[in-house]
Amino acid sequence: VFMFYTLRKNNVNPKVTLLLNTLLLLYIGLEMPKWMAYTQETEKNLPAAYISPADLQSVAVKKRLPDIIYIVLDCYPSLSFQKEMLEKKDHYLDSSLKNMGFFSIPEPRSNYNRTAFTLSSVFQLEYHNWLQNNTKSNSFHYNKATQLVKNAALFDILSQFRYQLHNFSIFDFADKSAIKKATFLSMPTHHIIFYNTIVNTIQREILWRFSPKSNATEEEKISYNKELLSFTKGYNQQIADSLTYFPGRTNDSIPSFVYAHLLMPHFPYFFDSTGRAYQEKEVYGNMMIKDKAKFRNYISYTDKKITGIIQSLLQKKGSNSIIIVQSDHGLSDFDKTRKQDAFRNYSAF
């Protein structure tokens, strides 16, 4: 509107005025369907298979409902990936879980290769029709996914069954705050608004190559990686302790839903298979992600840690509990041509 009156006032060439007004109308016409589609979305984004309160009344809820414990091992790869890419033949976690009565899927596959998309799909109980390509996601998609986790349909359903929700994770959900919010999962609103402007696009695609970080020394990279990811070590211990000392249940107590998200064996790889801590330069250096030996050892460390936690839970919870051990995705960083490795996850029930 400002441009329209300015052009009229200054008697600019009518053809220029016509061009600008035509472009403006064209832009509005292209954006209108997006606006209409957005306004039609419900606040809760309820899936098609959502259970209504009326349907819940017909379910026999008086019997003792089971506790549900959902343990996510971030970036835990499938057994076939471990054997093929890491030459790891012993699978302590899988064999231990099977001995405890778990069913392990032989060749599991995650639907998404990013944490936020996998968990929002799981808790929303449906696929994401707004995410067409996993590899071309941007900050808008990540923020939408975190909001879906927060307002997911599953938590509404569990609340209607009077479940007590426990959050040991990096996501907010329902009215439960995250133990630790991971900044890499979302971006500030102004980053989303200006994401596709020409200035941000040039900076994102070109200028970053000339930034000081791209030419940083190994010491500077170690310092940067440590500042970004060092929290995961203490966070993992806190989640492990929370699960280990999670109280048992009496016959008259209400059922619990526990979502525990461990950032392991996701990099950085802090420990070897025996639990010995690596030095900082080994953890946060240039090979922080692609060191196969350290990843293999960290998986073995994770196996022993999780097995002990599961044993503790079974002793307190008994057989009337549902326990799911699952990873959100695999890892494809060892070979960029093997993109499908990012979907080779682990699932045991």
C-alpha positions in Angstrom: 0.0 0.0 0.0 2.9 2.4 0.8 4.5 1.7 -2.5 1.2 2.2 -4.3 0.6 5.7 -2.9 4.3 6.6 -3.3 4.3 5.7 -6.9 1.1 7.6 -7.6 2.4 10.7 -5.8 5.6 10.7 -7.8 4.0 10.1 -11.1 6.1 7.1 -11.9 5.8 5.5 -15.3 2.4 3.7 -15.4 4.0 0.6 -16.8 6.2 0.3 -13.7 3.2 0.9 -11.5 1.2 -1.8 -13.4 4.2 -4.2 -13.1 4.5 -3.8 -9.4 0.8 -4.1 -8.7 0.6 -7.1 -10.9 3.4 -8.8 -9.0 1.8 -7.9 -5.7 -1.5 -9.4 -6.7 0.3 -12.5 -8.1 2.1 -12.9 -4.8 -1.1 -12.6 -2.8 -2.8 -15.1 -5.1 0.0 -17.6 -4.6 0.0 -17.2 -0.8 -3.8 -17.4 -0.4 -4.1 -21.2 -0.6 -1.3 -21.5 2.0 -3.2 -19.2 4.4 -6.5 -21.0 3.8 -4.9 -24.4 4.5 -3.1 -23.1 7.6 -6.3 -21.7 9.1 -8.1 -25.0 8.6 -5.7 -26.9 10.9 -7.1 -27.6 14.3 -5.2 -26.4 17.4 -4.4 -30.0 18.5 -3.8 -31.4 15.0 -5.8 -34.5 15.8 -5.2 -37.5 13.7 -7.9 -39.3 11.7 -7.8 -42.2 14.1 -8.2 -40.1 17.2 -10.3 -41.7 20.0 -13.2 -39.5 21.0 -14.3 -39.2 24.7 -17.5 -41.0 23.8 -15.5 -44.0 22.5 -13.4 -44.1 25.7 -16.6 -44.5 27.8 -17.2 -47.9 26.1 -13.8 -49.2 27.1 -13.5 -51.1 30.4 -11.2 -48.8 32.2 -11.8 -50.2 35.7 -9.3 -53.0 35.4 -5.7 -52.3 36.4 -4.1 -50.5 33.4 -0.4 -51.2 32.7 2.4 -48.7 33.2 3.9 -47.7 29.8 7.6 -47.0 29.7 9.0 -45.7 26.4 12.8 -45.5 26.2 14.4 -43.9 23.2 18.0 -44.5 22.5 19.1 -41.7 20.2 20.9 -42.9 17.1 21.1 -46.6 18.1 21.6 -48.4 14.8 20.1 -51.8 13.8 22.0 -55.0 14.5 22.6 -55.5 10.8 24.2 -52.1 10.5 26.4 -52.8 13.5 27.6 -56.0 11.9 28.0 -54.6 8.4 29.5 -51.1 9.1 31.1 -51.5 12.6 32.1 -55.2 12.4 30.3 -55.6 15.8 29.1 -59.2 16.3 28.1 -59.2 19.9 24.7 -57.6 20.6 24.5 -57.6 24.4 21.4 -55.4 24.7 19.4 -57.4 22.1 20.3 -60.8 23.6 19.6 -59.6 27.1 16.2 -58.2 26.2 15.2 -61.4 24.5 16.2 -63.3 27.6 13.9 -61.0 29.6 10.9 -61.8 27.3 11.2 -58.9 24.8 10.3 -59.2 21.1 13.0 -57.6 18.9 12.2 -56.7 15.3 14.7 -58.4 13.0 15.1 -55.6 10.4 13.5 -52.4 11.8 13.2 -49.2 9.9 12.4 -45.7 11.2 10.0 -43.6 9.2 12.2 -40.5 9.6 15.9 -39.8 9.9 15.6 -36.9 12.3 14.7 -37.0 16.0 12.0 -34.4 16.0 10.1 -35.9 13.0 10.2 -39.4 14.4 9.0 -38.6 17.9 6.3 -36.2 16.7 5.0 -38.9 14.3 5.0 -41.5 17.1 3.2 -39.3 19.6 0.8 -37.9 17.0 -0.1 -41.5 15.8 0.2 -40.7 12.1 2.6 -39.8 9.3 3.5 -36.2 8.5 1.7 -35.1 5.3 3.4 -31.7 5.6 6.9 -33.2 5.4 7.5 -34.4 1.9 11.3 -34.8 2.0 13.3 -35.7 5.0 16.6 -34.3 3.6 15.2 -30.9 2.7 13.7 -29.9 6.0 14.2 -26.5 7.4 13.7 -24.6 10.7 9.9 -24.3 10.1 9.6 -28.1 10.0 11.6 -28.6 13.2 9.5 -26.1 15.1 6.3 -27.6 13.8 7.5 -31.0 14.9 8.3 -29.8 18.4 4.9 -28.2 18.7 3.3 -31.5 17.6 5.1 -33.3 20.4 4.0 -30.8 22.9 0.3 -31.1 21.8 0.3 -34.7 20.6 -2.9 -36.7 20.6 -1.4 -39.6 22.5 -1.0 -37.5 25.7 -4.6 -36.4 25.5 -5.7 -40.0 25.2 -3.5 -41.1 28.1 -4.8 -38.3 30.2 -8.4 -39.4 29.6 -7.4 -42.8 31.0 -6.1 -40.9 34.0 -2.4 -41.8 33.3 0.2 -39.8 35.2 2.7 -38.5 32.7 6.5 -38.4 33.4 8.9 -36.5 31.2 12.5 -37.6 31.1 13.3 -36.1 27.7 14.5 -33.2 25.6 10.9 -32.3 24.5 8.1 -30.5 26.3 4.9 -32.4 26.1 1.4 -31.8 27.6 2.1 -29.7 30.7 5.5 -31.5 31.4 8.7 -29.6 30.8 11.8 -31.2 29.3 14.7 -32.1 31.5 16.9 -30.3 29.1 15.8 -28.5 25.9 18.2 -29.2 23.0 18.6 -26.0 21.0 19.3 -27.9 17.8 15.7 -29.1 17.7 14.1 -25.7 17.0 14.9 -22.1 16.0 13.7 -18.7 17.1 10.6 -17.3 15.2 12.5 -14.6 13.4 14.8 -17.1 11.9 11.8 -18.9 10.4 10.2 -15.6 9.1 13.4 -14.5 7.3 14.6 -18.0 6.3 13.9 -17.7 2.6 14.9 -14.0 2.2 17.8 -13.5 -0.3 20.1 -12.2 2.4 19.6 -15.3 4.6 19.8 -17.6 1.6 23.2 -16.2 0.5 24.5 -16.5 4.1 23.2 -20.0 4.5 24.4 -21.3 1.1 27.6 -19.3 0.4 29.0 -17.0 3.1 29.3 -19.7 5.8 32.1 -21.2 3.7 34.1 -18.1 4.4 33.3 -17.8 8.1 36.0 -18.1 10.7 34.5 -21.4 11.9 35.2 -23.1 8.6 38.9 -22.3 8.9 39.1 -22.9 12.7 41.9 -24.8 14.3 41.4 -28.2 15.8 41.5 -26.6 19.3 38.8 -24.1 18.3 36.6 -26.8 16.9 37.1 -28.9 20.1 36.1 -25.9 22.1 33.0 -25.2 19.9 31.8 -28.8 20.0 32.3 -29.0 23.7 30.2 -25.9 24.3 27.4 -27.2 22.1 27.3 -30.9 23.2 29.0 -31.3 26.6 25.6 -31.2 28.4 24.7 -34.6 27.0 27.1 -36.4 29.4 25.4 -35.1 32.6 22.0 -35.3 30.9 22.3 -39.0 30.1 23.3 -39.8 33.7 20.3 -37.9 35.0 17.9 -39.8 32.7 19.5 -43.1 33.6 19.2 -42.3 37.4 15.6 -41.2 36.9 14.7 -44.6 35.3 16.7 -46.7 37.8 15.1 -45.1 40.8 11.7 -44.7 39.3 9.3 -46.0 42.1 7.4 -49.2 41.9 3.6 -49.3 41.8 1.0 -50.4 44.4 -2.2 -52.1 43.4 -4.3 -49.0 43.9 -2.0 -46.4 42.3 -2.8 -44.8 39.0 -0.9 -45.9 35.9 2.1 -44.1 34.7 3.4 -43.2 31.2 7.2 -42.6 31.1 9.0 -41.1 28.1 12.7 -41.3 28.6 15.1 -40.0 25.9 18.8 -40.9 26.2 21.2 -39.1 23.9 23.3 -42.2 23.5 24.9 -43.9 21.7 24.6 -40.6 19.8 27.8 -38.7 19.5 29.9 -37.4 21.3 31.2 -40.8 22.3 32.2 -40.3 26.0 33.1 -43.8 27.1 34.7 -47.0 25.8 33.0 -50.4 26.2 34.3 -50.7 29.8 33.1 -47.3 30.9 36.5 -45.6 30.8 36.1 -41.9 29.8 37.9 -40.6 26.8 39.9 -37.4 26.9 38.2 -34.2 25.7 40.3 -34.0 22.5 39.3 -37.6 21.7 35.6 -36.8 22.3 35.2 -33.5 20.6 37.8 -33.6 17.9 37.5 -33.8 14.1 36.5 -37.5 14.3 33.7 -36.8 16.8 31.1 -38.4 14.6 33.0 -40.7 12.2 35.2 -42.7 14.5 33.9 -46.2 14.0 35.8 -47.7 16.9 34.6 -45.2 19.4 31.0 -45.5 18.1 31.2 -49.3 18.4 32.6 -49.1 22.0 29.9 -46.5 23.0 27.2 -48.8 21.7 28.7 -51.6 24.0 28.7 -49.1 26.9 25.1 -48.2 26.1 24.1 -51.9 26.0 25.3 -52.5 29.5 23.8 -49.3 30.9 20.3 -49.9 29.4 20.3 -53.6 30.3 20.8 -52.7 34.0 18.0 -50.1 33.8 15.6 -52.6 32.2 16.3 -55.2 34.8 15.6 -52.7 37.6 12.3 -51.6 36.0 11.1 -55.2 35.6 11.9 -56.0 39.2 9.7 -53.1 40.4 7.1 -53.1 37.7 6.6 -56.8 37.1 4.9 -58.2 34.1 1.9 -55.8 34.0 3.9 -53.2 32.2 4.6 -52.2 28.7 8.2 -51.4 28.0 9.4 -50.2 24.6 13.1 -49.8 23.8 13.5 -48.0 20.5 15.8 -45.7 18.6 14.6 -42.7 16.7 16.9 -43.2 13.7 20.3 -44.7 12.6 23.5 -43.1 11.4 24.6 -42.4 7.8 27.6 -40.1 8.5 30.2 -42.8 7.8 29.2 -42.9 4.1 27.2 -40.1 2.7 26.1 -42.3 -0.3 24.4 -44.7 2.1 21.5 -42.4 3.0 19.3 -45.3 4.0 21.6 -46.1 6.9 19.9 -43.1 8.7 16.7 -45.1 8.8 18.1 -48.4 10.2 17.0 -48.2 13.8 16.3 -50.6 16.7 12.9 -51.7 18.2 12.2 -54.1 21.0 8.9 -54.6 22.9 
